[in-house]
Amino acid sequence: MTDEQLVFMIVSFGSDKAKERLILRYYDHIYAFAYRRVGSADDAYDAAQEIFIRAMNALASFDKRRASFKTWLYVVASNYLRDCFKRRCVEGVFSPMDGEIPSDERFEEVAESRALAAQIMEYLEKSDYCAYQIVELKIFGDMTFEEIGAMLRLSPNTVKTKYYTAVKKCRKEFSQ
């Protein structure tokens, strides 16, 4: 069954079997997306669960003419993770070093790179939200320029240009 057929079964008939198939089809992708963003297996698991709960509750708003289900699901995930990240930063709960602790010689390097990644994403979010979304989906979502373009309703060439412009801008801003 296609994603759209499964969505129809869920929305029209409340099919638990269709929900299960749809979730299983995308669970690993959404978990990996969340893990790359939060850096902790436990937090990624919790985030994936919440993302699917939100997606299933909002399934009636899915419109296959605007985007594929996969694209729509990544938008739900991206929005949830952005809100979650902001909330945790404000509350002081977010710890990018949760999970595995690297060896002594790599600890500083990993800590610095995660801190720099957080600064870069914060910088992009404030300066150019579209570029922020593109970079987040490309790096953390491991999506192609075509998939991102479909999600954001931009041509793949525009997405590619915005991505490389953002990379160049960040290199200039954060070079030492």
ZAVEX-15940 format. One line per 4 residues: number of its first residue (from 0); their letters; for each residue x, y, z of C-alpha. Coordinates in nm, 4 decimals. Example, Ala and Ser with C-alpha at 12.3 -4.5 7.8 and 13.67 -1.06 7.14 Angstrom:
0> as> 1.2300/-0.4500/0.7800 ~ 1.3670/-0.1060/0.7140
This chain:
0> mtde> 0.0000/0.0000/0.0000 ~ 0.1144/0.3531/-0.0713 ~ 0.1519/0.6154/0.1987 ~ -0.1547/0.7958/0.0672
4> qlvf> -0.3644/0.4768/0.0837 ~ -0.2530/0.4165/0.4412 ~ -0.3350/0.7760/0.5354 ~ -0.6791/0.7353/0.3783
8> mivs> -0.7385/0.4171/0.5814 ~ -0.6342/0.5924/0.9024 ~ -0.8320/0.9123/0.8464 ~ -1.1442/0.7460/0.7073
12> fgsd> -1.1638/0.4287/0.9152 ~ -0.9262/0.4807/1.2080 ~ -0.7272/0.1750/1.1004 ~ -0.4721/0.0828/1.3658
16> kake> -0.3079/-0.1623/1.1252 ~ -0.2538/0.1185/0.8717 ~ -0.1094/0.3404/1.1486 ~ 0.1309/0.0670/1.2479
20> rlil> 0.2459/0.0111/0.8874 ~ 0.2980/0.3833/0.8285 ~ 0.4894/0.4312/1.1529 ~ 0.7086/0.1245/1.0920
24> ryyd> 0.7830/0.2476/0.7389 ~ 0.9270/0.5776/0.8662 ~ 1.0286/0.5129/1.2258 ~ 1.3994/0.4524/1.1596
28> hiya> 1.4236/0.7645/0.9418 ~ 1.2553/0.9893/1.1981 ~ 1.4537/0.8383/1.4856 ~ 1.7809/0.8996/1.2960
32> fayr> 1.6723/1.2546/1.2124 ~ 1.5950/1.3225/1.5789 ~ 1.9158/1.1539/1.6970 ~ 2.1310/1.3702/1.4699
36> rvgs> 1.9563/1.6770/1.6097 ~ 1.9569/1.5940/1.9826 ~ 2.2613/1.3653/2.0078 ~ 2.1107/1.1318/2.2655
40> adda> 1.9507/0.7922/2.2033 ~ 1.6968/0.8366/2.4845 ~ 1.5994/1.1880/2.3737 ~ 1.5763/1.0724/2.0106
44> ydaa> 1.3489/0.7851/2.1115 ~ 1.1233/1.0219/2.3079 ~ 1.1232/1.2724/2.0223 ~ 1.0357/1.0085/1.7619
48> qeif> 0.7450/0.8890/1.9766 ~ 0.6142/1.2433/2.0175 ~ 0.6602/1.3209/1.6477 ~ 0.4490/1.0211/1.5478
52> iram> 0.1826/1.1045/1.8056 ~ 0.1616/1.4574/1.6679 ~ 0.1647/1.3347/1.3091 ~ -0.1146/1.0846/1.3697
56> nala> -0.3225/1.3482/1.5483 ~ -0.2740/1.5936/1.2611 ~ -0.3113/1.3424/0.9795 ~ -0.6372/1.4981/0.8599
60> sfdk> -0.4363/1.8098/0.7639 ~ -0.2107/1.6102/0.5283 ~ -0.2700/1.7129/0.1664 ~ -0.1053/1.4897/-0.0934
64> rras> -0.1336/1.7688/-0.3530 ~ 0.1028/1.9882/-0.1509 ~ 0.3670/1.7317/-0.0524 ~ 0.4377/1.3629/-0.0168
68> fktw> 0.3652/1.2024/0.3177 ~ 0.7382/1.1683/0.3836 ~ 0.7899/1.5394/0.3228 ~ 0.4937/1.6289/0.5439
72> lyvv> 0.6225/1.4011/0.8206 ~ 0.9660/1.5658/0.8104 ~ 0.7998/1.9060/0.8447 ~ 0.6182/1.7797/1.1561
76> asny> 0.9473/1.6391/1.2886 ~ 1.1463/1.9520/1.2092 ~ 0.8900/2.1774/1.3778 ~ 0.8739/1.9559/1.6861
80> lrdc> 1.2522/1.9356/1.7218 ~ 1.2919/2.3110/1.6749 ~ 1.0322/2.3793/1.9456 ~ 1.1829/2.1136/2.1708
84> fkrr> 1.5338/2.2514/2.1271 ~ 1.4198/2.6066/2.2069 ~ 1.2256/2.4923/2.5133 ~ 1.5186/2.2890/2.6479
88> cveg> 1.7668/2.5676/2.5901 ~ 1.5424/2.8142/2.7734 ~ 1.4871/2.5704/3.0608 ~ 1.8560/2.4817/3.0706
92> vfsp> 1.7749/2.1131/3.0307 ~ 1.9336/2.0483/2.6925 ~ 2.2600/1.8661/2.7198 ~ 2.4270/1.7909/2.3880
96> mdge> 2.6663/1.5564/2.5669 ~ 2.3960/1.3088/2.6765 ~ 2.4578/0.9494/2.5774 ~ 2.8010/0.8138/2.5008
100> ipsd> 3.0947/1.0076/2.6385 ~ 3.3905/1.0117/2.3999 ~ 3.7411/0.9165/2.5073 ~ 3.9506/1.1759/2.6909
104> erfe> 4.1444/1.2794/2.3820 ~ 3.8254/1.3334/2.1770 ~ 3.6035/1.4781/2.4504 ~ 3.7094/1.8382/2.3955
108> evae> 3.6903/1.8061/2.0177 ~ 3.3377/1.6584/2.0279 ~ 3.2182/1.9116/2.2844 ~ 3.3532/2.1995/2.0769
112> sral> 3.2032/2.0692/1.7535 ~ 2.8593/2.0206/1.9114 ~ 2.8722/2.3650/2.0669 ~ 2.9759/2.5140/1.7333
116> aaqi> 2.6971/2.3274/1.5524 ~ 2.4440/2.4648/1.8019 ~ 2.5810/2.8188/1.7536 ~ 2.5679/2.7858/1.3744
120> meyl> 2.2100/2.6608/1.3776 ~ 2.1068/2.9375/1.6168 ~ 2.2787/3.1954/1.3947 ~ 2.1039/3.0649/1.0829
124> eksd> 1.7664/3.0482/1.2536 ~ 1.7910/3.4139/1.3522 ~ 1.9435/3.5476/1.0296 ~ 1.7722/3.3418/0.7568
128> ycay> 1.5046/3.0963/0.8624 ~ 1.4733/2.9439/0.5148 ~ 1.8474/2.8708/0.5091 ~ 1.8158/2.7283/0.8617
132> qive> 1.5478/2.4846/0.7451 ~ 1.7501/2.3831/0.4403 ~ 2.0683/2.3220/0.6391 ~ 1.8802/2.1349/0.9112
136> lkif> 1.7060/1.9063/0.6628 ~ 2.0212/1.8483/0.4581 ~ 2.2513/1.7764/0.7516 ~ 2.0245/1.6329/1.0214
140> gdmt> 1.7563/1.4906/0.7913 ~ 1.9982/1.3592/0.5321 ~ 1.7572/1.4749/0.2615 ~ 1.8359/1.5546/-0.1010
144> feei> 1.8013/1.9013/-0.2495 ~ 1.5030/1.7697/-0.4471 ~ 1.3265/1.6442/-0.1330 ~ 1.3940/1.9698/0.0498
148> gaml> 1.2708/2.1680/-0.2493 ~ 0.9468/1.9696/-0.2550 ~ 0.9029/2.0247/0.1172 ~ 0.9655/2.3991/0.1048
152> rlsp> 0.8090/2.4541/-0.2383 ~ 1.1353/2.5738/-0.3902 ~ 1.3215/2.4499/-0.6942 ~ 1.6122/2.2140/-0.6196
156> ntvk> 1.8503/2.4727/-0.7721 ~ 1.7201/2.7418/-0.5368 ~ 1.7628/2.5061/-0.2415 ~ 2.1168/2.4206/-0.3502
160> tkyy> 2.2053/2.7893/-0.3920 ~ 2.0604/2.8817/-0.0519 ~ 2.2424/2.5888/0.1114 ~ 2.5848/2.6774/-0.0266
164> tavk> 2.5285/3.0482/0.0402 ~ 2.4465/2.9635/0.4033 ~ 2.7562/2.7429/0.4299 ~ 2.9744/3.0231/0.2911
168> kcrk> 2.8115/3.2766/0.5240 ~ 2.8683/3.0507/0.8268 ~ 3.2307/2.9842/0.7338 ~ 3.2897/3.3584/0.7174
172> efsq> 3.0995/3.4261/1.0426 ~ 3.2582/3.1434/1.2438 ~ 3.6101/3.1227/1.1029 ~ 3.8727/3.1953/1.3594
